[in-house]
Amino acid sequence: MSKLTKIERDTEIYYNQSNAPMLIRTNDPKLIRKLNALAADFPELCKLTEEDEICGSYFEVDKHRVSIHVTRPYSEERRQRQSQWARENGLKGNTSSK
């Protein structure tokens, strides 16, 4: 696959409430690696159905293997508490507010 910019590395997920598998089309190399590993270890749950240079890779995935996690933003108070806890416990990283 040719080198794509981050904006071009898109993923489409086709899902319906039937028992059919979820269809995933992606150009994201990290996601392709994860799905290929899942397909290698569990071919009954995930399989690569098509791959091309232009549109990316297409997978059929058992819908119980994929989840979408939606979170609410942290309050400023919670961010400050977590930042303080991280400083006190020696954790490194960016703890400043964005």
Jmol script that loads the backbone (N, CA, C; Angstrom):
load data "model"
ATOM      1  N   MET A   1       0.845  -1.173   0.000  1.00  0.00           N
ATOM      2  CA  MET A   1       0.000   0.000   0.000  1.00  0.00           C
ATOM      3  C   MET A   1       0.892   1.238   0.000  1.00  0.00           C
ATOM      4  N   SER A   2       0.549   2.213  -0.796  1.00  0.00           N
ATOM      5  CA  SER A   2       1.353   3.426  -0.859  1.00  0.00           C
ATOM      6  C   SER A   2       1.213   4.210   0.441  1.00  0.00           C
ATOM      7  N   LYS A   3       2.187   5.040   0.700  1.00  0.00           N
ATOM      8  CA  LYS A   3       2.209   5.837   1.925  1.00  0.00           C
ATOM      9  C   LYS A   3       1.099   6.888   1.885  1.00  0.00           C
ATOM     10  N   LEU A   4       0.218   6.838   2.879  1.00  0.00           N
ATOM     11  CA  LEU A   4      -0.878   7.789   2.968  1.00  0.00           C
ATOM     12  C   LEU A   4      -0.635   8.760   4.114  1.00  0.00           C
ATOM     13  N   THR A   5      -1.172   9.962   3.980  1.00  0.00           N
ATOM     14  CA  THR A   5      -1.102  10.904   5.091  1.00  0.00           C
ATOM     15  C   THR A   5      -2.083  10.454   6.165  1.00  0.00           C
ATOM     16  N   LYS A   6      -1.950  10.997   7.361  1.00  0.00           N
ATOM     17  CA  LYS A   6      -2.847  10.611   8.448  1.00  0.00           C
ATOM     18  C   LYS A   6      -4.305  10.928   8.109  1.00  0.00           C
ATOM     19  N   ILE A   7      -4.542  11.999   7.408  1.00  0.00           N
ATOM     20  CA  ILE A   7      -5.915  12.365   7.054  1.00  0.00           C
ATOM     21  C   ILE A   7      -6.510  11.379   6.053  1.00  0.00           C
ATOM     22  N   GLU A   8      -5.661  10.727   5.270  1.00  0.00           N
ATOM     23  CA  GLU A   8      -6.133   9.759   4.278  1.00  0.00           C
ATOM     24  C   GLU A   8      -6.320   8.355   4.861  1.00  0.00           C
ATOM     25  N   ARG A   9      -5.822   8.111   6.053  1.00  0.00           N
ATOM     26  CA  ARG A   9      -5.946   6.791   6.689  1.00  0.00           C
ATOM     27  C   ARG A   9      -7.308   6.690   7.371  1.00  0.00           C
ATOM     28  N   ASP A  10      -8.295   6.422   6.579  1.00  0.00           N
ATOM     29  CA  ASP A  10      -9.644   6.379   7.115  1.00  0.00           C
ATOM     30  C   ASP A  10     -10.096   4.945   7.362  1.00  0.00           C
ATOM     31  N   THR A  11     -11.156   4.824   8.150  1.00  0.00           N
ATOM     32  CA  THR A  11     -11.743   3.533   8.461  1.00  0.00           C
ATOM     33  C   THR A  11     -13.250   3.668   8.374  1.00  0.00           C
ATOM     34  N   GLU A  12     -13.871   2.715   7.710  1.00  0.00           N
ATOM     35  CA  GLU A  12     -15.331   2.672   7.626  1.00  0.00           C
ATOM     36  C   GLU A  12     -15.794   1.375   8.263  1.00  0.00           C
ATOM     37  N   ILE A  13     -16.809   1.472   9.112  1.00  0.00           N
ATOM     38  CA  ILE A  13     -17.364   0.299   9.781  1.00  0.00           C
ATOM     39  C   ILE A  13     -18.822   0.192   9.370  1.00  0.00           C
ATOM     40  N   TYR A  14     -19.178  -0.961   8.822  1.00  0.00           N
ATOM     41  CA  TYR A  14     -20.550  -1.207   8.392  1.00  0.00           C
ATOM     42  C   TYR A  14     -21.152  -2.214   9.366  1.00  0.00           C
ATOM     43  N   TYR A  15     -22.195  -1.778  10.043  1.00  0.00           N
ATOM     44  CA  TYR A  15     -22.801  -2.583  11.100  1.00  0.00           C
ATOM     45  C   TYR A  15     -24.311  -2.540  10.953  1.00  0.00           C
ATOM     46  N   ASN A  16     -24.950  -3.682  11.158  1.00  0.00           N
ATOM     47  CA  ASN A  16     -26.397  -3.689  11.278  1.00  0.00           C
ATOM     48  C   ASN A  16     -26.753  -4.634  12.415  1.00  0.00           C
ATOM     49  N   GLN A  17     -28.005  -4.672  12.811  1.00  0.00           N
ATOM     50  CA  GLN A  17     -28.394  -5.435  13.986  1.00  0.00           C
ATOM     51  C   GLN A  17     -28.732  -6.889  13.679  1.00  0.00           C
ATOM     52  N   SER A  18     -28.515  -7.326  12.476  1.00  0.00           N
ATOM     53  CA  SER A  18     -28.719  -8.736  12.156  1.00  0.00           C
ATOM     54  C   SER A  18     -27.541  -9.542  12.703  1.00  0.00           C
ATOM     55  N   ASN A  19     -27.537 -10.815  12.453  1.00  0.00           N
ATOM     56  CA  ASN A  19     -26.440 -11.661  12.911  1.00  0.00           C
ATOM     57  C   ASN A  19     -25.250 -11.643  11.958  1.00  0.00           C
ATOM     58  N   ALA A  20     -25.350 -10.859  10.908  1.00  0.00           N
ATOM     59  CA  ALA A  20     -24.257 -10.777   9.928  1.00  0.00           C
ATOM     60  C   ALA A  20     -23.013 -10.186  10.577  1.00  0.00           C
ATOM     61  N   PRO A  21     -21.827 -10.518  10.038  1.00  0.00           N
ATOM     62  CA  PRO A  21     -20.611  -9.924  10.609  1.00  0.00           C
ATOM     63  C   PRO A  21     -20.521  -8.437  10.289  1.00  0.00           C
ATOM     64  N   MET A  22     -19.711  -7.768  11.062  1.00  0.00           N
ATOM     65  CA  MET A  22     -19.406  -6.372  10.847  1.00  0.00           C
ATOM     66  C   MET A  22     -18.411  -6.294   9.677  1.00  0.00           C
ATOM     67  N   LEU A  23     -18.551  -5.328   8.824  1.00  0.00           N
ATOM     68  CA  LEU A  23     -17.613  -5.131   7.717  1.00  0.00           C
ATOM     69  C   LEU A  23     -16.766  -3.906   8.029  1.00  0.00           C
ATOM     70  N   ILE A  24     -15.465  -4.069   7.918  1.00  0.00           N
ATOM     71  CA  ILE A  24     -14.546  -2.971   8.203  1.00  0.00           C
ATOM     72  C   ILE A  24     -13.644  -2.780   6.991  1.00  0.00           C
ATOM     73  N   ARG A  25     -13.590  -1.536   6.492  1.00  0.00           N
ATOM     74  CA  ARG A  25     -12.664  -1.162   5.434  1.00  0.00           C
ATOM     75  C   ARG A  25     -11.738  -0.121   6.025  1.00  0.00           C
ATOM     76  N   THR A  26     -10.447  -0.352   5.931  1.00  0.00           N
ATOM     77  CA  THR A  26      -9.508   0.588   6.539  1.00  0.00           C
ATOM     78  C   THR A  26      -8.225   0.735   5.746  1.00  0.00           C
ATOM     79  N   ASN A  27      -7.626   1.907   5.863  1.00  0.00           N
ATOM     80  CA  ASN A  27      -6.298   2.198   5.339  1.00  0.00           C
ATOM     81  C   ASN A  27      -5.310   2.396   6.487  1.00  0.00           C
ATOM     82  N   ASP A  28      -5.759   2.236   7.711  1.00  0.00           N
ATOM     83  CA  ASP A  28      -4.938   2.473   8.899  1.00  0.00           C
ATOM     84  C   ASP A  28      -4.014   1.277   9.138  1.00  0.00           C
ATOM     85  N   PRO A  29      -2.702   1.459   8.972  1.00  0.00           N
ATOM     86  CA  PRO A  29      -1.768   0.333   9.097  1.00  0.00           C
ATOM     87  C   PRO A  29      -1.831  -0.350  10.468  1.00  0.00           C
ATOM     88  N   LYS A  30      -2.007   0.418  11.524  1.00  0.00           N
ATOM     89  CA  LYS A  30      -2.065  -0.162  12.874  1.00  0.00           C
ATOM     90  C   LYS A  30      -3.300  -1.051  13.017  1.00  0.00           C
ATOM     91  N   LEU A  31      -4.444  -0.585  12.539  1.00  0.00           N
ATOM     92  CA  LEU A  31      -5.666  -1.380  12.607  1.00  0.00           C
ATOM     93  C   LEU A  31      -5.566  -2.606  11.703  1.00  0.00           C
ATOM     94  N   ILE A  32      -4.953  -2.459  10.540  1.00  0.00           N
ATOM     95  CA  ILE A  32      -4.766  -3.603   9.635  1.00  0.00           C
ATOM     96  C   ILE A  32      -3.927  -4.680  10.321  1.00  0.00           C
ATOM     97  N   ARG A  33      -2.853  -4.268  11.008  1.00  0.00           N
ATOM     98  CA  ARG A  33      -2.019  -5.245  11.732  1.00  0.00           C
ATOM     99  C   ARG A  33      -2.828  -5.972  12.802  1.00  0.00           C
ATOM    100  N   LYS A  34      -3.632  -5.220  13.560  1.00  0.00           N
ATOM    101  CA  LYS A  34      -4.448  -5.830  14.616  1.00  0.00           C
ATOM    102  C   LYS A  34      -5.465  -6.812  14.033  1.00  0.00           C
ATOM    103  N   LEU A  35      -6.122  -6.422  12.951  1.00  0.00           N
ATOM    104  CA  LEU A  35      -7.121  -7.293  12.348  1.00  0.00           C
ATOM    105  C   LEU A  35      -6.474  -8.513  11.695  1.00  0.00           C
ATOM    106  N   ASN A  36      -5.312  -8.349  11.082  1.00  0.00           N
ATOM    107  CA  ASN A  36      -4.597  -9.496  10.513  1.00  0.00           C
ATOM    108  C   ASN A  36      -4.179 -10.475  11.607  1.00  0.00           C
ATOM    109  N   ALA A  37      -3.742  -9.961  12.751  1.00  0.00           N
ATOM    110  CA  ALA A  37      -3.366 -10.831  13.872  1.00  0.00           C
ATOM    111  C   ALA A  37      -4.585 -11.576  14.398  1.00  0.00           C
ATOM    112  N   LEU A  38      -5.708 -10.886  14.515  1.00  0.00           N
ATOM    113  CA  LEU A  38      -6.945 -11.534  14.960  1.00  0.00           C
ATOM    114  C   LEU A  38      -7.359 -12.611  13.957  1.00  0.00           C
ATOM    115  N   ALA A  39      -7.264 -12.304  12.678  1.00  0.00           N
ATOM    116  CA  ALA A  39      -7.628 -13.272  11.635  1.00  0.00           C
ATOM    117  C   ALA A  39      -6.709 -14.491  11.657  1.00  0.00           C
ATOM    118  N   ALA A  40      -5.439 -14.281  11.940  1.00  0.00           N
ATOM    119  CA  ALA A  40      -4.497 -15.404  11.993  1.00  0.00           C
ATOM    120  C   ALA A  40      -4.786 -16.316  13.178  1.00  0.00           C
ATOM    121  N   ASP A  41      -5.118 -15.708  14.317  1.00  0.00           N
ATOM    122  CA  ASP A  41      -5.362 -16.490  15.531  1.00  0.00           C
ATOM    123  C   ASP A  41      -6.775 -17.063  15.606  1.00  0.00           C
ATOM    124  N   PHE A  42      -7.742 -16.343  15.055  1.00  0.00           N
ATOM    125  CA  PHE A  42      -9.147 -16.743  15.148  1.00  0.00           C
ATOM    126  C   PHE A  42      -9.845 -16.568  13.794  1.00  0.00           C
ATOM    127  N   PRO A  43      -9.550 -17.427  12.829  1.00  0.00           N
ATOM    128  CA  PRO A  43     -10.122 -17.260  11.485  1.00  0.00           C
ATOM    129  C   PRO A  43     -11.646 -17.376  11.459  1.00  0.00           C
ATOM    130  N   GLU A  44     -12.232 -17.992  12.458  1.00  0.00           N
ATOM    131  CA  GLU A  44     -13.695 -18.089  12.510  1.00  0.00           C
ATOM    132  C   GLU A  44     -14.338 -16.772  12.951  1.00  0.00           C
ATOM    133  N   LEU A  45     -13.548 -15.850  13.517  1.00  0.00           N
ATOM    134  CA  LEU A  45     -14.068 -14.576  14.010  1.00  0.00           C
ATOM    135  C   LEU A  45     -13.712 -13.383  13.133  1.00  0.00           C
ATOM    136  N   CYS A  46     -12.682 -13.521  12.334  1.00  0.00           N
ATOM    137  CA  CYS A  46     -12.216 -12.390  11.533  1.00  0.00           C
ATOM    138  C   CYS A  46     -11.535 -12.920  10.284  1.00  0.00           C
ATOM    139  N   LYS A  47     -11.858 -12.330   9.134  1.00  0.00           N
ATOM    140  CA  LYS A  47     -11.151 -12.732   7.920  1.00  0.00           C
ATOM    141  C   LYS A  47     -10.979 -11.543   6.988  1.00  0.00           C
ATOM    142  N   LEU A  48      -9.832 -11.528   6.348  1.00  0.00           N
ATOM    143  CA  LEU A  48      -9.530 -10.536   5.325  1.00  0.00           C
ATOM    144  C   LEU A  48     -10.264 -10.969   4.064  1.00  0.00           C
ATOM    145  N   THR A  49     -11.125 -10.105   3.527  1.00  0.00           N
ATOM    146  CA  THR A  49     -11.905 -10.485   2.356  1.00  0.00           C
ATOM    147  C   THR A  49     -11.372  -9.866   1.070  1.00  0.00           C
ATOM    148  N   GLU A  50     -10.703  -8.719   1.197  1.00  0.00           N
ATOM    149  CA  GLU A  50     -10.196  -8.047  -0.002  1.00  0.00           C
ATOM    150  C   GLU A  50      -9.100  -7.086   0.415  1.00  0.00           C
ATOM    151  N   GLU A  51      -8.160  -6.894  -0.482  1.00  0.00           N
ATOM    152  CA  GLU A  51      -7.062  -5.965  -0.224  1.00  0.00           C
ATOM    153  C   GLU A  51      -6.645  -5.346  -1.545  1.00  0.00           C
ATOM    154  N   ASP A  52      -6.542  -4.024  -1.575  1.00  0.00           N
ATOM    155  CA  ASP A  52      -6.051  -3.373  -2.782  1.00  0.00           C
ATOM    156  C   ASP A  52      -5.260  -2.129  -2.441  1.00  0.00           C
ATOM    157  N   GLU A  53      -4.509  -1.654  -3.402  1.00  0.00           N
ATOM    158  CA  GLU A  53      -3.618  -0.524  -3.198  1.00  0.00           C
ATOM    159  C   GLU A  53      -4.365   0.794  -2.990  1.00  0.00           C
ATOM    160  N   ILE A  54      -5.547   0.921  -3.536  1.00  0.00           N
ATOM    161  CA  ILE A  54      -6.260   2.193  -3.501  1.00  0.00           C
ATOM    162  C   ILE A  54      -7.206   2.299  -2.313  1.00  0.00           C
ATOM    163  N   CYS A  55      -8.033   1.286  -2.115  1.00  0.00           N
ATOM    164  CA  CYS A  55      -9.084   1.375  -1.105  1.00  0.00           C
ATOM    165  C   CYS A  55      -8.717   0.776   0.240  1.00  0.00           C
ATOM    166  N   GLY A  56      -7.633   0.063   0.351  1.00  0.00           N
ATOM    167  CA  GLY A  56      -7.234  -0.494   1.633  1.00  0.00           C
ATOM    168  C   GLY A  56      -7.633  -1.944   1.788  1.00  0.00           C
ATOM    169  N   SER A  57      -7.834  -2.349   3.039  1.00  0.00           N
ATOM    170  CA  SER A  57      -8.156  -3.731   3.358  1.00  0.00           C
ATOM    171  C   SER A  57      -9.587  -3.840   3.861  1.00  0.00           C
ATOM    172  N   TYR A  58     -10.237  -4.924   3.475  1.00  0.00           N
ATOM    173  CA  TYR A  58     -11.609  -5.189   3.881  1.00  0.00           C
ATOM    174  C   TYR A  58     -11.627  -6.433   4.757  1.00  0.00           C
ATOM    175  N   PHE A  59     -12.298  -6.338   5.890  1.00  0.00           N
ATOM    176  CA  PHE A  59     -12.392  -7.458   6.820  1.00  0.00           C
ATOM    177  C   PHE A  59     -13.846  -7.719   7.182  1.00  0.00           C
ATOM    178  N   GLU A  60     -14.171  -8.979   7.405  1.00  0.00           N
ATOM    179  CA  GLU A  60     -15.429  -9.363   8.035  1.00  0.00           C
ATOM    180  C   GLU A  60     -15.069  -9.780   9.451  1.00  0.00           C
ATOM    181  N   VAL A  61     -15.715  -9.163  10.435  1.00  0.00           N
ATOM    182  CA  VAL A  61     -15.373  -9.404  11.840  1.00  0.00           C
ATOM    183  C   VAL A  61     -16.651  -9.725  12.614  1.00  0.00           C
ATOM    184  N   ASP A  62     -16.572 -10.746  13.444  1.00  0.00           N
ATOM    185  CA  ASP A  62     -17.692 -11.053  14.332  1.00  0.00           C
ATOM    186  C   ASP A  62     -17.993  -9.801  15.158  1.00  0.00           C
ATOM    187  N   LYS A  63     -19.240  -9.374  15.172  1.00  0.00           N
ATOM    188  CA  LYS A  63     -19.567  -8.100  15.796  1.00  0.00           C
ATOM    189  C   LYS A  63     -19.357  -8.083  17.307  1.00  0.00           C
ATOM    190  N   HIS A  64     -19.190  -9.247  17.928  1.00  0.00           N
ATOM    191  CA  HIS A  64     -18.917  -9.279  19.364  1.00  0.00           C
ATOM    192  C   HIS A  64     -17.447  -9.001  19.667  1.00  0.00           C
ATOM    193  N   ARG A  65     -16.607  -8.892  18.634  1.00  0.00           N
ATOM    194  CA  ARG A  65     -15.177  -8.634  18.826  1.00  0.00           C
ATOM    195  C   ARG A  65     -14.851  -7.156  18.734  1.00  0.00           C
ATOM    196  N   VAL A  66     -15.810  -6.325  18.357  1.00  0.00           N
ATOM    197  CA  VAL A  66     -15.561  -4.896  18.164  1.00  0.00           C
ATOM    198  C   VAL A  66     -16.460  -4.106  19.103  1.00  0.00           C
ATOM    199  N   SER A  67     -15.889  -3.104  19.746  1.00  0.00           N
ATOM    200  CA  SER A  67     -16.707  -2.220  20.576  1.00  0.00           C
ATOM    201  C   SER A  67     -16.299  -0.780  20.306  1.00  0.00           C
ATOM    202  N   ILE A  68     -17.227   0.103  20.502  1.00  0.00           N
ATOM    203  CA  ILE A  68     -16.964   1.532  20.370  1.00  0.00           C
ATOM    204  C   ILE A  68     -17.177   2.125  21.743  1.00  0.00           C
ATOM    205  N   HIS A  69     -16.148   2.752  22.246  1.00  0.00           N
ATOM    206  CA  HIS A  69     -16.163   3.285  23.604  1.00  0.00           C
ATOM    207  C   HIS A  69     -16.319   4.801  23.534  1.00  0.00           C
ATOM    208  N   VAL A  70     -17.423   5.308  24.048  1.00  0.00           N
ATOM    209  CA  VAL A  70     -17.689   6.741  24.033  1.00  0.00           C
ATOM    210  C   VAL A  70     -17.596   7.248  25.468  1.00  0.00           C
ATOM    211  N   THR A  71     -16.776   8.258  25.688  1.00  0.00           N
ATOM    212  CA  THR A  71     -16.614   8.796  27.041  1.00  0.00           C
ATOM    213  C   THR A  71     -16.944  10.279  27.059  1.00  0.00           C
ATOM    214  N   ARG A  72     -17.402  10.700  28.187  1.00  0.00           N
ATOM    215  CA  ARG A  72     -17.642  12.128  28.400  1.00  0.00           C
ATOM    216  C   ARG A  72     -16.320  12.792  28.766  1.00  0.00           C
ATOM    217  N   PRO A  73     -16.176  14.084  28.485  1.00  0.00           N
ATOM    218  CA  PRO A  73     -14.935  14.761  28.870  1.00  0.00           C
ATOM    219  C   PRO A  73     -14.829  14.835  30.399  1.00  0.00           C
ATOM    220  N   TYR A  74     -13.591  14.769  30.906  1.00  0.00           N
ATOM    221  CA  TYR A  74     -13.356  14.899  32.346  1.00  0.00           C
ATOM    222  C   TYR A  74     -13.599  16.340  32.771  1.00  0.00           C
ATOM    223  N   SER A  75     -14.116  16.502  33.979  1.00  0.00           N
ATOM    224  CA  SER A  75     -14.275  17.858  34.524  1.00  0.00           C
ATOM    225  C   SER A  75     -12.888  18.389  34.867  1.00  0.00           C
ATOM    226  N   GLU A  76     -12.765  19.695  34.935  1.00  0.00           N
ATOM    227  CA  GLU A  76     -11.481  20.297  35.286  1.00  0.00           C
ATOM    228  C   GLU A  76     -11.043  19.831  36.670  1.00  0.00           C
ATOM    229  N   GLU A  77     -11.984  19.682  37.575  1.00  0.00           N
ATOM    230  CA  GLU A  77     -11.672  19.213  38.929  1.00  0.00           C
ATOM    231  C   GLU A  77     -11.061  17.800  38.884  1.00  0.00           C
ATOM    232  N   ARG A  78     -11.648  16.918  38.098  1.00  0.00           N
ATOM    233  CA  ARG A  78     -11.125  15.563  37.999  1.00  0.00           C
ATOM    234  C   ARG A  78      -9.745  15.559  37.354  1.00  0.00           C
ATOM    235  N   ARG A  79      -9.554  16.376  36.332  1.00  0.00           N
ATOM    236  CA  ARG A  79      -8.251  16.462  35.677  1.00  0.00           C
ATOM    237  C   ARG A  79      -7.182  16.923  36.667  1.00  0.00           C
ATOM    238  N   GLN A  80      -7.521  17.924  37.491  1.00  0.00           N
ATOM    239  CA  GLN A  80      -6.576  18.431  38.484  1.00  0.00           C
ATOM    240  C   GLN A  80      -6.251  17.367  39.532  1.00  0.00           C
ATOM    241  N   ARG A  81      -7.270  16.630  39.993  1.00  0.00           N
ATOM    242  CA  ARG A  81      -7.052  15.557  40.977  1.00  0.00           C
ATOM    243  C   ARG A  81      -6.129  14.491  40.404  1.00  0.00           C
ATOM    244  N   GLN A  82      -6.384  14.077  39.177  1.00  0.00           N
ATOM    245  CA  GLN A  82      -5.554  13.048  38.553  1.00  0.00           C
ATOM    246  C   GLN A  82      -4.138  13.550  38.311  1.00  0.00           C
ATOM    247  N   SER A  83      -4.008  14.792  37.922  1.00  0.00           N
ATOM    248  CA  SER A  83      -2.695  15.378  37.702  1.00  0.00           C
ATOM    249  C   SER A  83      -1.908  15.410  39.013  1.00  0.00           C
ATOM    250  N   GLN A  84      -2.553  15.830  40.083  1.00  0.00           N
ATOM    251  CA  GLN A  84      -1.907  15.877  41.397  1.00  0.00           C
ATOM    252  C   GLN A  84      -1.497  14.471  41.843  1.00  0.00           C
ATOM    253  N   TRP A  85      -2.385  13.497  41.652  1.00  0.00           N
ATOM    254  CA  TRP A  85      -2.084  12.110  42.035  1.00  0.00           C
ATOM    255  C   TRP A  85      -0.872  11.597  41.253  1.00  0.00           C
ATOM    256  N   ALA A  86      -0.817  11.899  39.951  1.00  0.00           N
ATOM    257  CA  ALA A  86       0.299  11.452  39.119  1.00  0.00           C
ATOM    258  C   ALA A  86       1.609  12.083  39.585  1.00  0.00           C
ATOM    259  N   ARG A  87       1.595  13.368  39.917  1.00  0.00           N
ATOM    260  CA  ARG A  87       2.816  14.026  40.397  1.00  0.00           C
ATOM    261  C   ARG A  87       3.280  13.413  41.722  1.00  0.00           C
ATOM    262  N   GLU A  88       2.343  13.141  42.608  1.00  0.00           N
ATOM    263  CA  GLU A  88       2.687  12.577  43.917  1.00  0.00           C
ATOM    264  C   GLU A  88       3.184  11.138  43.828  1.00  0.00           C
ATOM    265  N   ASN A  89       2.772  10.408  42.798  1.00  0.00           N
ATOM    266  CA  ASN A  89       3.143   9.011  42.664  1.00  0.00           C
ATOM    267  C   ASN A  89       4.233   8.776  41.640  1.00  0.00           C
ATOM    268  N   GLY A  90       4.875   9.849  41.201  1.00  0.00           N
ATOM    269  CA  GLY A  90       6.041   9.723  40.342  1.00  0.00           C
ATOM    270  C   GLY A  90       5.756   9.314  38.915  1.00  0.00           C
ATOM    271  N   LEU A  91       4.543   9.509  38.432  1.00  0.00           N
ATOM    272  CA  LEU A  91       4.237   9.160  37.047  1.00  0.00           C
ATOM    273  C   LEU A  91       4.681  10.293  36.147  1.00  0.00           C
ATOM    274  N   LYS A  92       5.267   9.934  35.016  1.00  0.00           N
ATOM    275  CA  LYS A  92       5.758  10.935  34.084  1.00  0.00           C
ATOM    276  C   LYS A  92       4.790  11.092  32.931  1.00  0.00           C
ATOM    277  N   GLY A  93       4.848  12.205  32.274  1.00  0.00           N
ATOM    278  CA  GLY A  93       4.002  12.448  31.117  1.00  0.00           C
ATOM    279  C   GLY A  93       3.427  13.844  31.178  1.00  0.00           C
ATOM    280  N   ASN A  94       2.656  14.177  30.185  1.00  0.00           N
ATOM    281  CA  ASN A  94       2.042  15.493  30.097  1.00  0.00           C
ATOM    282  C   ASN A  94       0.813  15.509  30.986  1.00  0.00           C
ATOM    283  N   THR A  95       0.860  16.241  32.080  1.00  0.00           N
ATOM    284  CA  THR A  95      -0.288  16.332  32.983  1.00  0.00           C
ATOM    285  C   THR A  95      -0.928  17.707  32.940  1.00  0.00           C
ATOM    286  N   SER A  96      -0.514  18.537  31.996  1.00  0.00           N
ATOM    287  CA  SER A  96      -1.085  19.866  31.895  1.00  0.00           C
ATOM    288  C   SER A  96      -2.422  19.827  31.161  1.00  0.00           C
ATOM    289  N   SER A  97      -3.247  20.817  31.398  1.00  0.00           N
ATOM    290  CA  SER A  97      -4.543  20.909  30.724  1.00  0.00           C
ATOM    291  C   SER A  97      -4.338  21.320  29.284  1.00  0.00           C
ATOM    292  N   LYS A  98      -5.235  20.868  28.420  1.00  0.00           N
ATOM    293  CA  LYS A  98      -5.168  21.255  27.009  1.00  0.00           C
ATOM    294  C   LYS A  98      -6.189  22.293  26.720  1.00  0.00           C
TER     295      LYS A  98
END
end "model"
wireframe off; spacefill off
backbone 0.3
color backbone group
